[in-house]
Amino acid sequence: MLKVEGVSGGYGGALVLRDLSFQALPGEVTCIMGRNGVGKTTLLRAIMGQVRVTKGAIALDRRDLSSLPAHQVPLQGVGYVPQGRRLFGPLTVAENLEIGLMTRAKGQATLDRVLQLFPRLQERMDQTASTLSGGEQQMLAIARALCLEPKVLLLDEPTEGLQPSMIAAIREVVVGLKASGVAIVLVEQRVEAVLGMADRVAFMDHGHVAETVPRDGLTAVSSQFKHYVGV
């Protein structure tokens, strides 16, 4: 279980996260929603050690993450797909995946399992990552993170700007990952995508999680979407 407890932090002198508490359970998709600027991406970056935490604690299976340098957080089993994908554009699909495998010393068996989830990548192993379509690049970014065999997978708006067929393919993979026991934290702004993937929805406001609601308690017209997201 990923547990964020009473965390504050931000950039320089600017406090973005304010006494934020949050949990992500194995085998569940927890979606984070909120207006622009409330700290959704900052929360993911704090979990990854990329934003300094000035108060509180972040732990994965009781292993403290908040005291670790950023390069050691993935070694604990945290995969991260940032907004914008951040692939190694000049490298091939195979080389990008190899970097993911190297992080936690995984091998061919892991790669085979990942490629079963993304058969389109299997056809493009020798293709340069920058020449892939937007949807294929997003698949590669997720696949590279899965090469860590993560306990927790952080996804920052993975369906942004994609055509419906690619969104459906990514949704299928995300929902399917629950069966393997991965805890998935998904930042998403599209209500229909959240309702199609989430087990729980954490609504952020002014740097903290204001309300967490089970998916079964939400519909497309639920008041939380209007109040916290503005749709």
C-alpha positions in Angstrom: 0.0 0.0 0.0 1.1 3.5 -0.8 0.5 5.9 2.0 0.9 9.7 2.0 0.3 11.2 5.4 0.2 14.8 6.3 2.5 15.9 3.5 3.4 19.5 2.7 5.8 20.6 0.1 6.4 22.6 -3.1 8.9 24.6 -5.1 11.3 27.0 -3.5 9.3 29.1 -1.1 5.9 28.2 -2.8 3.9 25.7 -0.8 1.7 23.6 -3.1 0.8 20.5 -1.1 -0.7 21.4 2.3 -1.1 18.6 4.9 -2.1 16.2 2.3 -3.1 12.6 3.1 -3.9 9.9 0.6 -3.8 6.1 0.1 -3.5 3.8 -2.9 -4.4 0.2 -2.3 -3.1 -2.9 -4.2 -5.3 -4.0 -7.0 -7.2 -0.7 -7.2 -7.2 2.3 -9.5 -7.4 5.5 -7.5 -8.1 8.6 -9.6 -7.0 12.0 -8.6 -9.1 14.9 -9.9 -9.1 18.6 -9.3 -8.8 21.9 -11.2 -5.5 23.0 -12.7 -3.0 24.2 -10.1 -4.4 22.3 -7.1 -1.2 20.1 -6.9 -2.1 16.9 -8.7 1.2 16.6 -10.6 3.1 18.0 -7.6 1.7 15.1 -5.6 3.0 12.5 -8.1 6.4 14.3 -8.2 6.6 14.4 -4.4 6.0 10.6 -4.3 8.8 10.2 -6.8 11.2 12.4 -4.7 11.3 15.1 -7.4 9.6 17.7 -5.1 11.0 18.2 -1.6 8.6 17.2 1.2 8.9 19.7 4.2 6.4 17.9 6.4 4.8 14.5 6.7 5.7 11.1 5.3 5.4 8.9 2.1 5.7 5.2 2.5 5.2 2.1 0.3 4.6 -1.1 2.3 5.9 0.8 5.3 9.2 1.6 3.5 9.8 5.3 3.8 10.1 7.0 0.4 10.2 10.6 1.5 13.8 10.4 2.8 15.1 8.8 -0.4 16.8 10.6 -3.3 14.7 10.6 -6.5 16.9 8.0 -8.3 16.3 5.5 -5.6 12.5 5.7 -5.5 11.9 3.5 -8.6 14.1 0.9 -7.1 11.4 0.4 -4.4 8.9 -0.5 -7.1 7.3 2.9 -8.1 6.7 3.3 -11.8 6.0 6.8 -13.1 4.5 8.0 -16.4 4.7 11.8 -16.4 2.5 14.1 -18.4 4.1 14.4 -21.8 5.6 10.9 -21.7 9.3 11.9 -21.4 10.5 9.1 -23.7 14.1 8.9 -25.0 13.1 10.1 -28.5 16.2 9.2 -30.4 16.2 5.7 -29.0 14.2 2.8 -30.4 11.2 1.2 -28.8 13.4 -1.7 -27.7 16.0 0.6 -26.2 13.4 2.5 -24.2 12.1 -0.7 -22.8 15.6 -1.9 -22.0 16.1 1.2 -19.8 13.0 0.2 -17.9 14.2 -3.3 -17.4 17.6 -2.2 -16.2 16.1 -0.1 -13.4 15.2 -3.1 -11.2 17.3 -5.7 -13.1 14.4 -7.4 -14.9 14.8 -9.7 -17.9 13.2 -11.3 -20.9 10.3 -12.8 -19.0 9.2 -9.4 -17.8 9.5 -7.9 -21.3 7.4 -10.7 -22.8 4.6 -10.0 -20.3 4.7 -6.3 -21.0 4.6 -6.8 -24.8 1.6 -9.1 -24.4 -0.2 -6.0 -23.0 1.0 -3.8 -25.9 1.2 -6.0 -29.1 1.5 -3.0 -31.3 4.9 -2.2 -29.7 6.1 -5.7 -30.5 5.7 -4.7 -34.2 7.7 -1.6 -33.7 10.7 -2.7 -31.6 13.3 -1.3 -34.0 11.4 2.0 -34.7 12.7 5.3 -33.2 10.4 6.4 -30.4 10.0 9.9 -31.7 8.4 8.6 -34.9 5.6 6.8 -33.1 2.1 8.2 -33.1 1.0 10.0 -29.9 -1.0 6.9 -28.8 1.9 4.6 -29.4 4.2 6.9 -27.5 1.9 6.8 -24.5 1.8 3.0 -24.8 5.6 2.9 -24.8 5.8 5.2 -21.8 3.4 2.9 -19.8 5.2 -0.2 -21.0 8.6 1.2 -20.0 7.2 1.9 -16.4 5.8 -1.6 -16.3 9.2 -3.1 -17.1 10.1 -2.2 -13.4 7.4 -4.7 -12.3 6.1 -1.9 -10.1 4.1 -2.2 -6.9 2.7 1.3 -7.6 2.1 2.8 -11.0 1.6 6.6 -11.2 0.0 7.9 -14.4 -0.3 11.6 -15.1 -3.2 12.2 -17.6 -2.3 9.3 -19.9 -5.3 9.8 -22.2 -4.7 13.5 -22.9 -4.9 14.3 -26.6 -5.5 10.7 -27.8 -8.0 9.4 -30.2 -10.9 7.3 -28.8 -9.4 3.9 -30.0 -6.1 4.6 -28.1 -8.0 5.8 -25.0 -9.9 2.5 -25.0 -6.7 0.5 -25.4 -5.0 2.2 -22.5 -8.1 1.9 -20.3 -8.2 -1.8 -21.0 -4.6 -2.2 -19.9 -5.0 0.0 -16.8 -8.1 -1.9 -15.7 -6.4 -5.3 -16.5 -3.4 -4.4 -14.3 -5.6 -4.5 -11.2 -5.6 -8.3 -11.3 -1.8 -8.4 -10.8 -2.1 -6.4 -7.6 -0.6 -3.2 -8.8 -1.8 -0.1 -7.0 -2.6 2.5 -9.7 -2.7 6.2 -9.1 -4.2 8.0 -12.1 -4.4 11.8 -12.5 -7.3 12.4 -15.0 -9.6 15.3 -15.9 -12.1 13.5 -18.1 -15.1 12.3 -16.1 -16.0 9.5 -18.5 -12.5 8.1 -18.3 -12.5 8.2 -14.5 -15.9 6.5 -14.3 -14.6 3.8 -16.6 -11.4 3.0 -14.7 -11.6 4.1 -11.0 -12.3 2.2 -7.9 -12.0 5.4 -5.8 -11.7 9.0 -6.7 -9.7 11.5 -4.6 -10.8 15.1 -5.2 -8.0 17.7 -4.6 -8.6 21.3 -3.6 -6.0 23.9 -2.5 -3.2 21.4 -2.1 -4.9 18.7 -0.2 -7.3 15.8 -0.7 -10.7 17.2 0.3 -12.8 14.2 -0.3 -12.4 10.5 -1.4 -15.4 8.8 -2.9 -15.9 5.2 -4.0 -16.6 4.8 -7.7 -20.0 3.3 -6.9 -21.0 6.5 -5.3 -20.5 8.6 -8.4 -22.3 9.3 -11.6 -21.5 11.7 -14.5 -23.7 14.3 -12.8 -22.4 13.9 -9.2 -21.9 17.2 -7.4 -18.2 16.5 -6.7 -17.3 16.9 -10.4 -18.9 20.3 -10.6 -17.5 21.4 -7.2 -13.9 20.2 -7.5 -13.3 20.0 -11.2 -15.7 22.6 -12.6 -17.5 20.3 -15.2 
